[in-house]
Amino acid sequence: MGKTLTNRRYYEQKIIQFPRNTLPKEKARLYLNTAFNNNVNYSKHSILGYPGTIPLAASIEALIKFLALNANNIGTHTRIESEAGFKGTQGLERQCIAMVGHLFRADNFANKIDGYLNSGGTEGNIMGLWILRNYFRKLYSATPVCFKTALTHYSIQKAMNLLYLDKVQVLKSNSLFEIDLGDLEARVRELFARGVRYFVVIATLGYTVTGSIDRIESINRLINRLNRELGVIIKIHLDAAHGGFIYPFLTKNRYGFNLRHVYTMSLDAHKLGLVPYSCGIFLCRKHLQRFIETNVDYIKSHFDDTLCGSRSGAIAASLWAAITSLGMVGYRRIYNKCLASKLYLIKELKRKNINCWYYTNDSMNIICVEFNGLRDNRLSEKIEQKYGLNLAQVPFSESTRNVYKIVLMPHVKGTTIDEFVRDVCSEHREIGRTNPSFG
Ligand SMILES: Cc1ncc(COP(=O)(O)O)c(C=O)c1O
């Protein structure tokens, strides 16, 4: 204890200038150790609120091995020849894109999609909207109207802000926290009557707080109908940052690029792909990246068609190792365990008669819970901190719900759930009955 305090005091002396000389090794170690211990450790702490977990050993091993090579995977390796020095990691990345594309029905990968590994869901969302904005500009000299909901991840707002996509319509969500298809159709018709012809629907596979999933196939069908009837052109960007690495493993009804209007997609492997940060995946229909190409005279391809420029090749090795170490069967086994943890949590909340409301989607490892027996539906700060939980407001019907997002990641143990339910019980003043889920 005394030692920890000393370490902490030492650590809290701020280093505010670039050091003139080397920091003695012992001091540097002290700093780094304190910082290390100030972080959440998924294998030791009871974290229920973050979509992160312990990465797979195979992915860490590959990452460490390739970090030493300091490979730069700049460019998109499904469509261009880039820097000649990094063919190994470029090849691994190409295979990662093919394997993940296969999950999303890019059945004839080589002809169907392009993509690259990136910093995460945010970058993929910016890429998707950047491409679609330029697509409509170049082919139709128009800026599309974008549809989102109040639940759409805030990175979409960032993307719209960056791209001057200011014709935004916020759609209603239905009682399952999905895009309200009736509202979507009504708005397209209303805007069509005012002369608008071009639209982008931002759909989500696994909303951040609710874990709900938009009915992508129905949206695609609706677009087909509106396209035939009105001649409007509507493209879908799919934000699959959270759900992209779990949903396809748990459903027989896999979809993605088999749907005509799905053009661009953003996923995160550093969430449920069980790979260390930063590992996002951007996918799009073949050659769409040409809409955002920038000429570069000093690299072999003579252009760059990604947002980030230089990036790690080691992460391709890490994702490749994760995917091939588990395969479909291995990932499914892990995700089924996450679903079993979620069902166990629900069972325990019910068994203890905790007065709460919740929503969950059957194929997702998220449950959002409103604790109705607590003042302002709020847990104490101590419990929030212990489990890494934050209160969030989600629109529901004509009002809002104050919910906690609980993410049942692979590190969550039954004993953690038991402890959490005990802690919640001890906070409850009114004990009532649990309302049934409608997820
Ligand atoms: C639905 C959704 N989209 C996008 C993002 C952004 O992902 P990242 O933080 O990897 O940029 C998140 C992150 O939680 C998300 O849940």
The ligand as an SDF file (V2000), in Angstrom:
LIG
                    3D

 16 16  0  0  0  0  0  0  0  0999 V2000
  -22.2640    2.0120  -33.5780 C   0  0  0  0  0  0  0  0  0  0  0  0
  -20.8950    2.6190  -33.4600 C   0  0  0  0  0  0  0  0  0  0  0  0
  -20.3750    3.2800  -34.5160 N   0  0  0  0  0  0  0  0  0  0  0  0
  -19.1530    3.8360  -34.4780 C   0  0  0  0  0  0  0  0  0  0  0  0
  -18.3840    3.7760  -33.3350 C   0  0  0  0  0  0  0  0  0  0  0  0
  -17.0330    4.4200  -33.3130 C   0  0  0  0  0  0  0  0  0  0  0  0
  -16.0430    3.4580  -33.2420 O   0  0  0  0  0  0  0  0  0  0  0  0
  -14.5350    3.8330  -32.8300 P   0  0  0  0  0  0  0  0  0  0  0  0
  -14.5960    4.3090  -31.4130 O   0  0  0  0  0  0  0  0  0  0  0  0
  -13.8230    2.5490  -33.0270 O   0  0  0  0  0  0  0  0  0  0  0  0
  -14.0690    4.9060  -33.7610 O   0  0  0  0  0  0  0  0  0  0  0  0
  -18.8870    3.0990  -32.2140 C   0  0  0  0  0  0  0  0  0  0  0  0
  -18.0900    3.0440  -30.9750 C   0  0  0  0  0  0  0  0  0  0  0  0
  -18.5230    2.6820  -29.9330 O   0  0  0  0  0  0  0  0  0  0  0  0
  -20.1700    2.5150  -32.2770 C   0  0  0  0  0  0  0  0  0  0  0  0
  -20.6980    1.8680  -31.2300 O   0  0  0  0  0  0  0  0  0  0  0  0
  1  2  1  0
  2  3  1  0
  2 15  2  0
  3  4  2  0
  4  5  1  0
  5  6  1  0
  5 12  2  0
  6  7  1  0
  7  8  1  0
  8  9  2  0
  8 10  1  0
  8 11  1  0
 12 13  1  0
 12 15  1  0
 13 14  2  0
 15 16  1  0
M  END
$$$$
